[in-house]
Amino acid sequence: MSMRSINRKDFLGGGLMLLLGLGAAFQASHYELGSLRRMGPGYFPLALGVILAVTGSLILLGSLRGTAAGVAAFAVIGRYGGLLPATFVSVFLAALGDRKNTPAAAGALAAAMTLVCLVVFWWLLRIELPLFRWG
């Protein structure tokens, strides 16, 4: 993978967001988290850190347009998020690789392909990958 196929600004910015998010989540985990009904002082910073890390990861993966960003996203998200989120994100990233596509067009294509994936792989072929998964 050469640096010519990587959008350097997005790669560095996404990496920085990922590191900051992980750092914030790690630091917040030292505080009492509580529960959703009774949030502790670490709950909100942990949630923001995780959101920042996920956003940074998506930006970082999006910077790899000329490489296998869609495949890598499917592998990681499929393992921890399930079939439907993995399909949506990988198709969305692949569609954004074409400069002619807008984010809305990429989202519409990703939603349509996720529906096709649901019907073909999960319903017809009965693939054992769960539709959604947390962790």
Order of alpha helices (4+ residues) and beta strands (2+ residues): alpha-alpha-alpha-alpha-alpha
